[in-house]
Amino acid sequence: MHKLRRSDRALDLESSRAFLSRAWVGRLATVGPDGPYVTPLCFVYAPPDTIYFHCAHRGHKLDNIDRDPRVCLEVDKVFEVTSAERACDHSIGYVSVIAFGIARRVTDCREKSKALAMLMDKYAGDSYPAVSEEEKSETTVIAVDIEYLTGKSNLPQGERRELSRGCGDGH
């Protein structure tokens, strides 16, 4: 695990998990034969240490995961830009969390159903029909088993505390 250079901006684990659970879109980094590959995607966080997303049965992202299952998922939110008299003193208020882990294809039917239901609950609320067996067979579900989670924030201390209470992201 890497140490944050700016440890004064580190989020505690509870705040990092809370922010991850509310983030709307994540960016998944995989390792390909020609280098890194980043894909924005919808996901759901299943505490304490799993992230799920779904995708087609084939593609660049899955090829990379099959070759090397090490991944990371990054989520962030920018709050405001703060101007200053000097150019390099400008600042930006943000929160970011990165989950590092190992990706695997979900093959267990119950786990796959649970993951798809969690995704639908997050993005559609209760206004969706049950995921059919046909839809399940047409969809690959990936689980990322989180090995470590790191969070960072450039917010005032009071606002940072609010992150663990469910504030800070509109979703």
N, C-alpha and C positions, 0 to 999 in steps of 0.2 A: 504494500500500500504506500502511496506517495503522501508526504506531508504537505499541507497547504503552505505556500510561501507566506501568505497573509493570514496567519492563524487568528488574528483579531476579527476576521470576517467569517470564520468557520461557523456553520450552523451545528447545533447539537443533533443527535440522531433522531429525536422525536420531531423536531422541526423539519428535518430533511424528509422524513417519512410522510409527514403531514402535507408538505408541499408536493411531493411526488404523487401522493394519492389524489390531489386535486388538479394536477397539470393536465391540460387538454390534449396536447400534442408533444410527442417526444421525438428525438433524433437518435436513431440507432446507428452505431458505428460497428462495422464488421471488418474483418481482415480478408482481403482478396489476394490473388496471386500477383496483382500489379500494385498493391498498396491498399490503403483504407478506402472504405465506401460508406457513405452516410445517407440514411434514408429517413425522411420524416414519416411518422406513423401514429396511428391511434393505438392506445395500450390501456391496460388496467393494472393497477398495483394490488397485489393480494398480500397483505401483511402476514408475517413480518419480512419475508425474503423472496418473493416471487413476483415477476412481471409477466403478463401474458399479452400477446398480440396475435392477430391472424393474418394470413396472406394466401396467395395462390400456391398451388402445389409445386410450381417451378419458378425460377427467376434468379437474378443476380444475388439477392440477399440470401436466399436459401443455399445457393451454390457456395457462398462464402461461409455460411454457418456449418454446412456439411464438411467443408475443408478445415475450418478452424472455429470451434464453438465459442472462443473468447469474444465477448462483445461488451459494449457499454451503451447505456441509454442516457441521454442528456435532456433535461427539461429546464426552462428558464422563463423568467418574466422580467421585462424592463418596466420600471415604474416612472422614472423621470430623469431628465438631464439637468444638471446643475451647472450654470455658467459661472465663470470666474474671470478676473481681469487678465490673468495669464493663460495662454492656450493650454498648457499642460496641467493646469489646475482645474480644468473642467472635469466633471465627474458624472457618473450615471448611477442611479439607484436600481438595483437588480437583486434577484434571487436566482440561484442556479443549483441544481442537484445533478450528480452523476452517479449512476448505479453501474458497477462493474460486476460482470458475472459470466456464467456459462449458459449458452443457449442449447435447448434440446427440443426436438419435435415431441409434442404430446401425443402419445399413442393410446393411453388409457381413456376409454369412452366416457367414464364419469368425470375425469379431470377435464377433458375436452369440452363436455357439456357445461360444466361449471364455469370454465374460462369464457366460453361464448356467451353464457348468460350474464356474467359479470361485465363483459364488454357492452352488451346490449343495454344493461341497466345503466351503465355510465353514460352512454351516448344517446340512448333513446328513451330513458326513463321507463315507465311502465306501459308505454304506448306501442308495443311491438308484439307480433305473434311469436309463439314458441319457435325456436330454431328447429327446422325439420331434419329428419335423418338424411335426406338428400342434400340439404345445405351443409350439414356436418361433413358428409363425404366429399363435398366439393371444396372444403376449406382445410388448410393446414393451420394448426395452432402451435405456436412456439412459446415455451416457457423459458424465462431467463431466471436461473437460480442465482440470486444476488450473493456475491462474495463479500463485497463491501460497498458502502454508500458514503458519499461525501457531499456536503452542501456548503454553499458560500453565499454571503449576502453583503451588499453595500447599502444597508438601510440603517436608520437610527435604531438604537438599542430597543426602544419601546415598540417600534413597528416590527422588529425582528422577533420579539416575544410573542406578538400576535400571530405569527406564522403557525405556531403549534396549536393555536385555538381556532383555526379554520378561517383566518382572514388572509388577505394578500393575493388571492387569485379569484377572479370573477366566475369561475366555473364550479 
